[in-house]
Amino acid sequence: MLRRASFLLLISAAAAMAVDIPESRLRMFKPLPQAVESQKNPITPEKVELGRLLYYENRISKSHKFSCNSCHKLDQFGVDNEPTSEGHRGQRGDRNSPTVYNAALHFAQFWDGRAADVEEQAKGPILNPVEMAMPDEKTVIATLKSMPQYVELFRKAFPQDKDPVNYENMARAIGAFERKLMTPSRWDRFLQGDKAALSDAEKAGFLKFVETGCATCHMGACVGGTMYQKLGVVKPYPGLKDEGRAKVTKREEDRFFFKVPGLRNIEKTWPYLHDGSVKTLDEAVKLMAEYELGKNLSAAEVSSIVTWLKTLTGEIPADYVKPPALPPSTAKTPKPSLTD
Amino acid sequence: MLRRASFLLLISAAAAMAVDIPESRLRMFKPLPQAVESQKNPITPEKVELGRLLYYENRISKSHKFSCNSCHKLDQFGVDNEPTSEGHRGQRGDRNSPTVYNAALHFAQFWDGRAADVEEQAKGPILNPVEMAMPDEKTVIATLKSMPQYVELFRKAFPQDKDPVNYENMARAIGAFERKLMTPSRWDRFLQGDKAALSDAEKAGFLKFVETGCATCHMGACVGGTMYQKLGVVKPYPGLKDEGRAKVTKREEDRFFFKVPGLRNIEKTWPYLHDGSVKTLDEAVKLMAEYELGKNLSAAEVSSIVTWLKTLTGEIPADYVKPPALPPSTAKTPKPSLTD
């Protein structure tokens, strides 16, 4: 018996030491960049600083209650942890607010890809009647122009422009800020060669993630955000009403397709799926394996994958998380409306 | 015993009748169009007719031995059924010649997507030293211009152009021809509502295809040709040397990614994979399930999927298959070179 016990010990020690991820398994992934550069909208410190203020600016909502940060909270991994977010007068949309962190890397924005980049995305919620509910671009710009500090910040951020305070430049500034919102994690250190950055259990979880087939869709720097995929590709996802990408393209074959979400910080960005209907990460992993890959994972397998997913929880850039002092309103600044 | 036998008979009869494909499973697929329209290169009968001649034109190869049709044989489902194709002086490239049928629908051309469309693709092999091996575009155009019949056909196909015989227009004509090379099959009739177009065994095979996860990558009108995917996504594909898409992008994360091939006429377009290394369709299905989806399919499961795949074998457009009478050479037509 002693002999057998030693033998088993040896085996388990060998197994514990044996988790080695071959280079070939890592090529589909890459570390986060420091920022997501854009030729159309080069990042400058002036734009980023203006964008940071605008990101927290609640006076570009009809009620003066909502800013980008209301639903995409920078101190909360870029989400509000609600299935759908509260907007103007308590209204809620039908989709979960995705995290803003690392989103600039995604190949398209929104769950259905209806905006090409973060600049285009930024223009949407401000005018959406169930979100920030501003009546039109003109009112947004009049609000910003009413505060001399903003006019000066726009002038600095867009020195070539004669009339720099406009809706496009507002979106450019917010976009430039968002292009810096990266959250590198232990996974990046591992990808950069620090093999001790992950435990054996985490490495085993990564291999399980790949062997299960998750990386067919979840790949790249964001571990997702590179394609659309059908929710329910191997069997119909129960109760699915939202037509996803088909709402944008009007094409039958895009029905129930959504952007594959990035899995960076996924541990912290519950609830899951486009409608926030799944509360726990274990459940989300189990459901995705079943409906996207036709595999019934055991609890141990789910747990192993989740162990790795937690290594994607990154460091939030502390200097961006502190709400900035916003420019003071003036007599010209439009008043909030709470009643319509 | 009799009772048990009747019971089993009933069950098997019920099972045989029970194969019904819900609409929701079909949305990722769509019937082939009659032609793949292009704003950049509108299809006209004149371009198509010129393109058809050029497709069979062997005098735009250095040895006068090779045409598009040498490797993409229109009477052989658009392929030559060889692992790699013979080109100039017996040389062979390192990739399998994919079928030209339905290829115009693909989101990109070549196994690595290095050409955006069929027009761009058509320019490649003519100048490739291991394929048609023409020394330069000028010699190609001089060859075509040496034959008055071609000059006239180019003039008719491109009536707005002052000097219509040029390399771009040659590619446009070949592209316009290829945009018509569609092979509708029983699968299209089924998708268009004729539920009797498929047998129960074929319908069961389709459901097995989807449930296995094949449709994660093989979707749309071509049952593929909509994305790149890694060969060996769940475990390394043995002996893989060709870096695929990474050769084009030089990006580490694209290593071993290839365009997901369309499965139209897959029964007839052996051998399989980018290097033609897999001889039978059964083997190809088994390998894809194993390396792309992490599933070990039984022989019966493979056979069921293959039963459905055979419904993708379409009708070849008979009028395009007959080699046309090519314009006669003239004294000005460059002579073939067989020695260099």
Contacts between the chains, C-beta under 8 A, distances in Angstrom:
chain1	res1	chain2	res2	distance
A	22	B	236	7.0
A	24	B	232	7.7
A	24	B	236	4.8
A	24	B	256	7.9
A	25	B	236	7.4
A	27	B	252	5.5
A	27	B	253	5.9
A	27	B	255	4.7
A	27	B	256	7.3
A	28	B	230	6.0
A	28	B	233	7.6
A	28	B	253	5.5
A	29	B	253	6.9
A	30	B	252	6.8
A	30	B	253	5.4
A	210	B	233	7.5
A	210	B	234	6.1
A	210	B	235	7.8
A	211	B	234	5.1
A	211	B	235	6.5
A	211	B	294	5.4
A	212	B	234	7.4
A	212	B	294	6.3
A	213	B	213	6.8
A	213	B	233	6.9
A	213	B	234	5.3
A	213	B	292	7.7
A	213	B	293	5.5
A	213	B	294	5.1
A	215	B	230	7.9
A	215	B	233	5.9
A	215	B	234	7.6
A	216	B	216	5.9
A	216	B	217	7.3
A	216	B	229	6.9
A	216	B	233	5.1
A	216	B	234	7.8
A	216	B	292	7.1
A	216	B	293	7.7
A	217	B	216	7.3
A	219	B	230	7.9
A	219	B	253	7.2
A	220	B	253	6.1
A	227	B	227	6.6
A	229	B	216	7.0
A	230	B	28	6.1
A	230	B	215	7.9
A	230	B	219	7.9
A	232	B	24	7.7
A	233	B	28	7.7
A	233	B	210	7.5
A	233	B	213	6.9
A	233	B	215	5.9
A	233	B	216	5.1
A	234	B	210	6.1
A	234	B	211	5.2
A	234	B	212	7.4
A	234	B	213	5.3
A	234	B	215	7.6
A	234	B	216	7.8
A	235	B	210	7.8
A	235	B	211	6.6
A	236	B	22	7.1
A	236	B	24	4.8
A	236	B	25	7.5
A	252	B	27	5.5
A	252	B	30	6.9
A	253	B	27	5.9
A	253	B	28	5.5
A	253	B	29	7.0
A	253	B	30	5.4
A	253	B	219	7.2
A	253	B	220	6.1
A	255	B	27	4.8
A	256	B	24	8.0
A	256	B	27	7.3
A	292	B	213	7.7
A	292	B	216	7.1
A	293	B	213	5.5
A	293	B	216	7.7
A	293	B	293	7.0
A	293	B	294	7.9
A	294	B	211	5.4
A	294	B	212	6.3
A	294	B	213	5.2
A	294	B	293	7.9
A	294	B	295	7.6
A	295	B	294	7.6
A	295	B	295	7.9
